[in-house]
Amino acid sequence: MASQEEKQAQPFTDIFDEDEAERSFLLSKPTCLIVFGKPGSGKKTLARKLAQRWKCIFIEASEVIQANIQQGTEYGLKCQELLCQGQSVPEELVTEMILQKIESPEVAHFGYVLTGFPSLSKKYMTIPQQIEKIMTLKLKPDVLINIKCSDYDLCQRISGQRQHPDSGEVYQRSQWDPKLTEKHKKEKDQDEEEDEEEDEGQEEETAEGPCKKLESFQQLVQRPEDFLENAEKRIGIYKDIMLLPLEELLTDHDCRYLIEVDGSQQPDHVFEVNKNYTCCYCYFNNQDELFRALASYQLIAPRYRWRRSRWGQVCPVALKEGDIVIGNPEFAVSFLGKMYVLSSQEALKKFMLNPRPYLLPPMPVSPCKVFVFGPPLSGRTIICDAIAHNYKGKV
């Protein structure tokens, strides 16, 4: 009776205390990502860097096989036996190892970045069956990343790859081709202005460096799968059996958790684009600056702490106006016990005058911008008007 009277006496008390918040986090699902793309588009490179950046577990077929062999597991012994006999590891065994890794305790805590699945092989399961399998897991992917690259650029990149026979390391054309390396070096020397002492030190280093690099690059060989005709064949197979099921998956997925990037760029630049991506589910940005700025603000009441709103660090005013802009901690305010970070002084004034238009449902909603193009008299205006009328947008 006492507890009921206390609840009635304080009807507006927040029932979610620190213990409840901790319990909610412990029961929450870790963020999981999957990277798609054509053969040779850099899926593995991007997935590995994302896993390192976001402290997730990197899962890929060759990595899983190597880990099982090193650990001496039952799967690893089977793989080692098959490889010693000159046979390839069957798709069924690879799929079982990947699913076992996804169900491991460390993945249940840290989440994962998966790539290379579904595979082009249909001996064990078809492509739709593989997609259904991964999307019905307990830890199914939350964020889908699709690397898009033209067939011509991709074939040129693959055919320009060379492998060192001793180390097994793969080099791109820009790394081993003397013409491209000299061009990049000249551009770098023109952009950088350094002191004479640093220039002299570089001259001493480069006196031996290029010779060693050229000697090692002369040993590089081209793998059979990197021949131009083989690369075109692999990409053709991907488009025939993978493209349609994958497009259906991406279309049905929530667009807020779908990232499409330009794969014709360098892998490092592709990674920079993805690591700066922010969505309301996978929130990886550093909050130290925000919390330092809000530390001097007066708390709502004793034992109450600042709570982050559903908008995170995204400016509510900019989001209402159709843009995703990360707010500045200098313009952070509190409203109904939650933090809102505005992007500018003008946005702060608008929010302070009346925050309701920016917070009422259906906000927060990520903006959707559609560009319709085509030849003259193809019906662009009619299509634009129909889309705007259906989705309540503006032309």
N, C-alpha and C positions, 0 to 999 in steps of 0.2 A: 504493500500500500504506500509505503514511504517513497519508493522509487517512482510509482505512478504520479504521486502528488508533486514530486520534484520535476517530472517531465511536463506536467501541466503548468507548473509555475514558471518554467523556462521553455516556452514552446519554440523559440527561435534559436535555441542553442545548437551549435554544430555537433551532430552525433558522431562525426568521423574524427576521432582523436588520432594521436600519433601511432598508437598500437594498431588501430584499424587501417591506417594508411600503410604501415609496414606489412601487415598481413595481406592487404590488397596487392602490394608489389610482389610479395613472395608467391602469390597464387597467379600472377599475371603471366602471359605468354611472352617469351623473348621475341624480338624482332628477327624475322627471317627473310632473306632476299634470294632471288634467283636471276641469273644473267643469261639472256638469250642472244643469239647472233649467228651469222653465217660462219662456215669454217674459215679459220684464219683471221677473224675480225677482231681478235684480242680479248675474247671472253675470259680466258684463264688469267691473263695479266690483270685485267680490271677487277675480277673477282678476288684475286689474291690481295691486291692493294686495298680494296674495300674491307676485306676481312681484317687486315692489319689496322686499318684506320678505325673501324668501329668495334674492334675487339670481338669479332665473331669467329666461328670455326669455319675454315675454308674446306669445302667438300668438292672433290673432282675425282673422276674415275682413276686416273693414274696415281694421284696422291693417295687415294684410299687403298689401292693395290699395294703400293710401296709401304704404306704404314702397316698393313696387315702382315706383309712379309718380314718387316723389321721386328714386329712384336711377336712373331712366331705363332699367330693364331691358327685355328683350323682352316679358315679361308686362306690365310697366307701360305700355309703349307701346300694347299691344293694349287694355288697360283704358281708357287715356286716350282712345283713338280711339272706343271704344264709348260712353263717357260723354259725349263731345262730340256724338255723334250722337243723344243722348237715350235710348240703350239701356242695359239693365242688364248687368252682368258675368255671363256664364253660369256655372252651378254647376261645370262641368267645369274651367274656368279657375281658379276660386277654390280648388277642391280641389287642383289641381296646385301652386298657389302655397303653400298651407299645407303640403303634403308636402315641397316644396322647402325651406321654412323649417325644418321639423323635421330635415331632413338636413344643415343648414348646420353649419359648424365651431363657431360660437359655441354653438349648442344642444347639440352633442356634448360640450361642456365644462361649460356652466352648467345644462343641463336646460331645461325649459319648463313653462309653465302654459298649457294650451289650453282654450278655451271656444268655444261656438258650433258645435261639431262633435260629433255629426252634425247636419246642417241638416235643416229640415223639407221642403226641396225634394227630390223624388224623380225629377227629370228625368235626372240623371246616374247616380246609384246609389240603391238602396233604403236604408232605415234599417239593416237588418241588414248589408247590404254595407258601409256606411260604418263601422259598429261593428267589423266584422271587419277592415276595412282598417286602422283605427287601432290595434287590439289585436294585429295581427300585424307591426307595425313593429319595426325593430331597437331604436328608442327608444320602446317602448310605455309608456303611462302606468302608474306604480306606485301612485299614490294617487288614488282617485276621491272627489270631493266633490260631494254632491248637495244642492241647496238646495230645501227643501220649504216650500211655502206654499199656503194654501187659495185656491180659485178666487175667492171673494168678496173677500178682502183684496187679492189680486193685481189684480183688476179695479178696485177702488177706488184702488189706488196708480197704476195706469197711466192711468186716466181723470183723475187729478188732476195729471198732468204737464203742464208748459207749457214752450215753447221760445222763446228770444230770437231774433228773426229776423236780427239782425246778427251776433251771436257764435255762434249755434247751440247755446249752452249750454242744458241741460235742467234745470228746477227742479221739485222736488217741491212738493206742496201746502203742506207745513209751512214752505216757504221763501217762498212768494209770497202765501199767503192771509193777509190782515191779522188775522183773528180768531185763527188759530193762532199767528202770529208774536207778537202781543200776549200771548197766553196763556203762551207759552214765556218771553217776556221777564219777565213778572210772577213766574213760578216761579223764574227765575234770580235776580231781584232779592231774593226772599224768602230764598233759600238762602245768598246771598253777603253777608258782612258786611265792608264796606270802610270805609276812612278817609274823612273829609270831603273831603280834597284830591283823592282818587281819584274820589269821587262828583262833585265839581265838574268835574273833567276829563272825566268821562263825559258829563255834561250838555251840555258844550260840543260834544263830538263828536256826540252823538245829536241835537243841534239841527239839524244839516245832514244826518246820515246817513240817517234814515228818509225824508226828502223825496226824496233822490236814489234810494233804493231803490224808493220807491213810483212815482217817475216811470219808472224802468226796468221795473218789474213791470207797469205799465200797457201796455207794448208786447208783452208775452208773448202767444203764440198757441198754440192747441192743434193738434197734428198730427193728420192723419186717422187714423193707426194708433192714436192714443191715445183715440179715441172709445170709449165704453163698449161699444157693439155690436161694434166691430171687435176690441176687446181680448178680449171673450168668444169671438168667432169664432176668434182665434188660439190661445187656450188650448184650445178644443175640438178644433182640428186637432192640437195637440200631444198631447192625451190619446188621440186616435184612432190616430195613426200612430207616436208616439214612446214612449208610456208602457210598453207591453208589452215591446218589445225592450230598453228601458233597464232595466226591472225584472229581466229575465233576466240582463243583464250584471252588475248590482249583486248579484244573488243568487249568481252563480257566482264573484264576486271574493272574495279573501281579506278577511274582515271586519276584520282588523287594519289594513288599508290602505284602509278605507272610512269616510268622514266624512259624516254627515248633520247639517245645521244647520237651524235655524228661520229661514226667509226672511221671516217677518212682522216681524222686528226691523229696526232701522235698519242700513244697510250697514256703518257703522263698528263697531257692536256685533257683527255677524256676523263681521267680520274679526278682532276681538279674540278671539272664541271659537276661530277656526281657527289663529291664529298661535301660540296657547298649546298647541295639540295636539301631543302627542309620541308617536311610534311608533318601534319598533326599527329601522325602515329609514330614514325621513327624520329625522335627528337634527340639529336646528338650534339647540338651546339653547346659550347662551354657557357655555363651560367655564372661564372665567378664575377665577371664584370657587372652583370645585372644585379646580383645580390649585394655587391659592394656599393652600388649606387643607391640601393633601397635600404641599406643598413641604417642610415640616419633617419629614415622615416619612422614616424610613430606607429606602433602596432595598433591593431584594432582594439584589443583588450588583452589583459594578462593571460598568458598561456596560449594565446592565439598566434600563429605564425603566418607569414606570407604564403599565399597559395597561388600557383600559376594557373592562369585561365586556359581555356581550350584554344585560344589564339596563340599561345606560346610567346615567341618573340616577334610574331608577325603583326604589323600595324593594322588595327581594326578599320581605321578610316580608309587606308589604301586598299584594303581587301574589299570593302564595300564599293569602292570606286572602280574595281576591276583589276587591281594590280597586287602582286605579292611583294611586299617590301618589308625587310627585316627592320624592326624598330631600334631606336637608339636609347640605351639605358638612361640617358640624360633627360628624356621626356617620358619617363615611367610614372604612372599614377595608379592609385588604388580606387576600386569601385566595388562595393559589396564584398569586401574582403579578398579581392583577387587582383592580380597584377595585370596591367595592360601597358604595353610598351609602344609608344607612338613614334613615328618616323621623323617628324619635323615639328617646329613650333606652330605652324599653321594647322597641322593635323591635331596637335594637342589642344588648340583653341576650339576647334570644331567638336572634339570629343568632350571637352569640359562644358561646352554650352548645352549639349544634349547627347549623352552616350547611347540612348535607347535605339536609334536607327541602326547603329553599328553592331548592336549586341542581340537584337531580337532575332528569332528564327526566321529564315533558314540559315542565318549566319552562324558560324563561319563557313562559307562556301568558296571553294577555289574557283577563280574566274575561268571561263571557257571562251576562247577566241577562235573563230572559224574564218578561214580565208578561202573564198571560192574564186577560182580562176578558170578560164577557158577561152576559146576563140570567139570572135564577134558573132552575135545573134545565136549563141548557144544556150541562152536561157539563164544566164548568171543572175540577173536581177530577180527573176521569178523564184529561183531556188533560194536566194538570200532572204527574200520576203517571207517565204514559207518557213525557213529555219527560224527566223526571228520571231514569227508569229507563234510557232510551236513551242519554242523554248523561252519566250518572253524576253528576247534580246533586242539589240539595236543594230540597224544596218549602217 
